[in-house]
Amino acid sequence: MSPTGPVVSDFPVTSSGHVTFLGAGPGDPGLLTLRAVEALASADVLVAEPDVLDVVRCHARTGVSTPEVTVVDKTSTAAGVPVLRDAANLVMEAAKGGRRVVRAVTGDPGLDGNTGAEMLACAAAGVPFEVVPGIANVVGVPAYAGVPLRDAQGADVRFVDARTASDRCWSEVGASDATAVVSASLDSVAAAAGELVSAGRKPDTPLTVTIAGTTTRQRTWTATLGTIAQVLKQAKVLPSPDGHLPVIAVVGERSSAAQRDQLAWFESKPLFGWKVLVPRTKEQAASLSDQLRSYGAVPHEVPTIAVEPPRTPQQMERAVKGLVTGRYEWIAFTSVNAVKAVREKFEEYGLDARAFAGIKVAAVGEQTGAALVDFGVKPDLMPSGEQSAAGLLDDWPPYDPVFDPIDRVFLPRADIATETLVAGLIELGWEVDDVTAYRTVRASPPPAETREAIKGGGFDAVLFTSSSTVRNLVGIAGKPHNVTVIACIGPATAKTAEEHGLRVDVLSPEPSVHKLAQALADFGAQRRDAAKEAGDPVTRPSERRPGARRRRSTT
């Protein structure tokens, strides 16, 4: 944005254009409102501040235009160089073409001065617009830091922007006993504290300072107005090249250390800030990554295998045709990839889920079952116990010639699958068409930055969900650093990890990826509790490596 306000072109606008000014909140994507998600899903053009683009883009439809927001350069204008387009012009240009525009800003649009000017520009040009409020940073960040702004006595709350506050503003807030919520930068917060002390606040008034609020990079310091500069210096937070980053400081009794110890719910999550390597594709890891995020972790998916079509597709083609012509009584899916392979073959032939009519469908576990439901098929059989081929066999009915008109099972699976399910079905009296639906090959190596983080201790933990993920990850990226917590889904996977020289720290009590994630969370909680009981600072495993603490001080 230009410091003197947006530049607005005199665009004639069609009646079908529309602008939604949308608050994206303080940083946590989960804080977007339902109305915000609806507006994003119908947008033709998304004009977003750079720091919230990733928060909102995932809710926009495929193909939405996301023009870059740039700052108007007065110097280039004076020199006759074409002016770079700013947000207001981007919005107006898109609305002129009759497009639905979402203008996304940090926090709440009503607290953004430039957004107000853009709304006036729409009104002047006759462009219809709406406002979707968002959670303001000055409210959302203290809530995530465990700092209530009011109590039962209803204390006053004052909001101060240190960048624009006048002497009169400082004097009024300093002379009161209200809770002050100050928006500042990391390197200016001590100066803001000094302004309040000069205006009459006692130097021993408690305050908290939170950076990167509502994200897994959040960090909060507790001090007083008189000690905050020293606290930040001792924590090696300042001086720092990141001193310009925004912070929210809360001044008043509500931010006392005693209360924060009880109320800091977000930063107390068992895996808060942990960078966890998940050696699976994004599609496979979706629910697992969501679970890890609920524990405060930052999942990073790295595929260790790639899925390719079978070398000879004729067998798969015959089986799918047999599915339609009534050759099978059952079809059993042992993986999400098997569901995907059959679905793609269906689409190739112009078929859909209706082709499963009259056929019983089995799924080996919850994720495979969810993939079938997404396809429009509700599984008839899933394991009641262990989520595995063995668990599925425990519940599979034996073939009964009286009740089963057909004795054949279609089993689409990987080229490297084990024989457990085939042998078990044959023992139960079924004939099995064991068909290679896809091949698994070792994935390409991840980017150099990821490989360095794996070998250099940049990850706090890695989840191994099979022996092949161990072998493939080490093969394409190298062995994880010894500070990285190694979590394995079962004894066989743990044995493979140990054979590769890895120390296994966490073993899932059941062969389930979700139980594995829970076990890692329990490990993290025990580690946190032990540190607090010993009076030690709570740190992440990656901070134990040489130089890690110094690097952290810049974030």
Secondary structure, DSSP 8 states (H G I E B T S, - for coil): --TT----------TT-EEEEEE-BSS-GGG--HHHHHHHHT-SEEEE-TTTHHHHHTTS-TT-B--------HHHHHTT------HHHHHHHHHHTT-EEEEEESB-GGG-HHHHHHHHHHHHHT--EEEE----HHHHHHHHHT--S--TT---EEEEETTT--HHHHHHHHHS-SEEEEEEETTTHHHHHHHHHHTT--TT-EEEEEESTTSTT-EEEEEETTTHHHHHHHTT-SS-TTTTSEEEEEESGGG-HHHHHHH-TTTTSTTTT-EEEE-S-HHHHHHHHHHHHHTT-EEEE---EEEE--S-THHHHHHHHHHHHT--SEEEE-SHHHHHHHHHHHHHTT--GGGGTT-EEEESSHHHHHHHHHHT---SB--SSSSSHHHHHHH-----TTT-S--EEEEEEETT--SHHHHHHHHTT-EEEEEEEEEEEE-----HHHHHHHHHT--SEEEE-SHHHHHHHHHHH----TTSEEEESSHHHHHHHHHTT----EE-SSS-HHHHHHHHHHHHHHHHHHHHHTT-----GGGGSTTHHHHHTT-
